[in-house]
Amino acid sequence: QVQLVESGGGLVQAGDSLRLSCAASGLTVSRYVMGWFRQAPGRERDFVAGILWNGVATYAANSVKGRFTIFRDTAKNAIYLQINSLKPEDTAFYYCAAPIEQWGSMRTMSGEYAYWGQGTQVTVSS
């Protein structure tokens, strides 16, 4: 049974940093494409960053590039999202996700992911 458990969210001020964690069980992160998504109230769940089974990272639009870093710890079977210079518009629930099959190419659409964590709330005050 696959379980993804996020943690690390919170209420922070603009300009602060956060590191979100996603602990995986039931799958090996080094064999899967793993993604981070975020969803703000009233909006769709959007791709933020992904990391391939070979460690190559992909990031969403310019709004996150340079501030967000996705990485993994294969020994802990976990992935992380480091967020620097937080902005109020980064406020959202953040989710990690994995597709149903191992290996494969990067996926950026939420419908391409089968396994989801419960999410962790990030709130950035101005």
Secondary structure, 3 states (H helix, E strand, C coil): CCEEEEECCEEEECCCCEEEEEEEECCCHHHECEEEEEECCCCCEEEEEEECCCCCEEECCCCCECCEEEEEECCCCEEEEEECCCCHHHCEEEEEEECCCCECCCCCCHHHCCEECCCEEEEEEC
